[in-house]
Amino acid sequence: MTIAMERESAAAPTAGGTQDVFYSRSSRMPRPMIARAEGIRMWDEDGREYIDASCGPMVSSIGHGNARVIDAMARQARTLDYAYTRVARNRANLALADRLAALAGPGFERVHLASGGSEAIDNAIKLVRQHALATGRPQKQRLIALSPSYHGGTIASLALGAEGGLVPFLDGLAVVADKVPAPVGYRVPAGHGAESYAMDCAAALERKILALGPETVLAFFIEPVGGLSTGAVVPPPSYMREVRRICTRYDVLMVADEVLCGIGRTGELFAARHWPDAMPDIIVLAKALGGGHAPLGAVLAPAAMVDHMAERTGFDFSYSYNAHPIACAAGLAVLAEIEERALVANARARGAEIEHGLRALAGRFPVIGDVRGIGMLWAVELVRDRSSKAMFPDAVQVNERAVRHGLDAGLMLYARPSAGSRLGHWVMLAPPLTVTRAETAEILQRLERALATLGAELAAL
Ligand SMILES: Cc1ncc(COP(=O)(O)O)c(C=O)c1O
């Protein structure tokens, strides 16, 4: 435990406390008190340096403290700090919407802005519902999502991904979405390979739609590349083509939740572009769009859908902070950075180095059962036994151990179980898209140190 962490955990309680006073005591772990951050690095109050190897939950796409983005935000704040969309228009809103629509191309002309991923997903849910009402199909009410999936923390976005203990929690508050299995590639049922299982998962979507009645199904929400729920699962192209075909056939909107995997993270500006013949109807963005400098999210939808809706029913939902001028200015500057510094290409090139390094580490550390990902989004699955893929029991808290050894090695890691550990434990490696070759090597060296101490500790249990 670092000195800053010790001091924090020993500190006398303050009146308010940091956010984690709300977390269950059992999951409240010592964490460094971060004082500042720049580029890919963070420093705690004792001056100890860490590399931010996961951008928090894959947020800080262009690293910390980007001067261009900060200047753009400060300029915007000095010029026009705030204007409410119901009573005024603002140029920053217009410019960001135009830029996103131009980048996304035909089929994604209309841009509805929000203050983060959960809000944007919430808006996408409202949008598909309003579309059904505007097109005279009120019976379309059901949403389908993957199991496991994560789509956010508002009541509606939580209900989209909810399973297990969240279902009784939401009872009476929200309708939990119907689920079909996610096309995970590592822990597939006996007799299956990744591809054949993925096709089974696609067939499950068709069965689910037919069981519910296609006339009742509004939309299928999918993370094109898995994030915090599955740990960087990349589906085979055949799966994406098949779910696209099924959605089209049964008149179900396909909504790509690119909150985590969009805006360059996967080596394409939009993750959906990895499968150009399976493009979604709606794309939801957040995280990397504000790049951690500002809370920002967006729903991209076809002009035809939005304009028709505006004629009939309208989509009359707003709140105080959507299209906030300072957040929009930040988003525009983030997009300019990504474009001018060719960060999507950098994500591909440096991501290939990370993949290579992780596969080499897997050769040395048997605790690594699987390496998966794409672009600058990588996960290593931690196993007790590689040949049987046996998982660590929950009591071992392997994720927490990995995070702690990462911190000791100067690496900030994001680690989680999938589906409440039903589908294993993984650690994510997703540094800012700005990472250089030398920084990539440094990340891998620190990870090697962390894995060495983790491996020794686990072997001694
Ligand atoms: C795929 C996905 N969708 C939605 C969200 C919610 O976004 P936010 O945390 O910005 O509200 C997340 C957050 O992790 C996410 O990973």
The ligand as a Tripos MOL2 file, in Angstrom:
@<TRIPOS>MOLECULE
LIG
   16    16     1     0     0
SMALL
NO_CHARGES

@<TRIPOS>ATOM
      1 C1        -21.0820    0.2690  -23.2040 C.3       1 LIG1
      2 C2        -21.4480    1.3170  -22.2010 C.ar      1 LIG1
      3 N1        -22.6180    1.9650  -22.3260 N.ar      1 LIG1
      4 C3        -22.9950    2.9290  -21.4690 C.ar      1 LIG1
      5 C4        -22.1890    3.2830  -20.4040 C.ar      1 LIG1
      6 C5        -22.6120    4.3650  -19.4570 C.3       1 LIG1
      7 O1        -21.8330    5.4850  -19.6940 O.3       1 LIG1
      8 P1        -21.5670    6.5780  -18.5610 P.3       1 LIG1
      9 O2        -20.7810    5.8770  -17.4910 O.co2     1 LIG1
     10 O3        -20.8140    7.6620  -19.2730 O.co2     1 LIG1
     11 O4        -22.8810    7.0580  -18.0760 O.co2     1 LIG1
     12 C6        -20.9650    2.6280  -20.2330 C.ar      1 LIG1
     13 C7        -20.0930    2.9700  -19.0960 C.2       1 LIG1
     14 O5        -19.1870    2.2810  -18.7340 O.2       1 LIG1
     15 C8        -20.5770    1.6340  -21.1470 C.ar      1 LIG1
     16 O6        -19.4270    0.9680  -21.0190 O.3       1 LIG1
@<TRIPOS>BOND
     1     1     2 1
     2     2     3 ar
     3     2    15 ar
     4     3     4 ar
     5     4     5 ar
     6     5     6 1
     7     5    12 ar
     8     6     7 1
     9     7     8 1
    10     8     9 2
    11     8    10 1
    12     8    11 1
    13    12    13 1
    14    12    15 ar
    15    13    14 2
    16    15    16 1
@<TRIPOS>SUBSTRUCTURE
     1 LIG1         1 GROUP 0 **** ****
